[in-house]
Structures are given as C-alpha cells and as structure tokens.
C-alpha cells in the first residue's frame, strides 16, 4: 500500500517518521523543535511519538 501524498498527517500518529520530508516538518512543528532536534530525539528513544514527546519534555 502506498502513501496517500494528499494527506499531510501521519498515517500512524503513534510513530514519528523522520525519513519523509513532510512528516519531518509535521512533527517538528507539532513538538515545536528543529528538525535536527527531532532527529536526535528519535535516535535516542526510537520512533514512538509518546516517547519522543517525553524526551523533548513536551
């Protein structure tokens, strides 16, 4: 199943995907951090949105 590029929200809102440019932008804005900071968080705690949010202190 391919991604529906007309949607600009993650298909799985429980996972942070930093490999898609638009998702990287979405999550950066959602958490109020830079793209680099978001990538660091995902590298540190994995792709769980809840864990990333905790790591970022949001």
N, C-alpha and C positions, 0 to 999 in steps of 0.2 A: 504494500500500500504506500503510495507516495504522499508527500506532504501537500496539503492544500495551501498554496502560497498566497491565496487571497485572505487568509486569516492571519492576524498578527498577534495572536495569543498562543502560548504553547499548547500543543495538543494534550500533553501530560503536564499539568500545572504542578505536579509534585516533584518534577525533575528539572534541574537547571541545565540547559544545553548551551555551552559556550562555543560550540562549533558552527552554529548557524549565526550569521551576522545579525539578522533581525532579532533573533532570540537573545543574543548577547546585549543588544540595545534595549530590548524589552526588560530583561532582568536588571540591567544596570540602572535604568530609570525607576523600576519598581523598588529597588533597595536603596536608591539614592547614592550609588557609588560609581567609581570609574570602572571602565571595562577591565582594566588591569587588576584592580582590587577584587572584582568579581571572579576573575580567573584564578587569583591567588586563593580565594575562599574555596572555590570548587576543588582546587588542587589539594587543599588542606583537609577538607571534610567530605568530599565527594559531591555527587550531583543532587542529593536530597535538598529540595527547596527549604524545608524546615531547618535542616542542619546548617545550610548556608546562611539563612536568616539569623539563626542563633550566633553563628560565628561572627557575623558582621555586627552583632549587637542591635539588631533592628526588631 
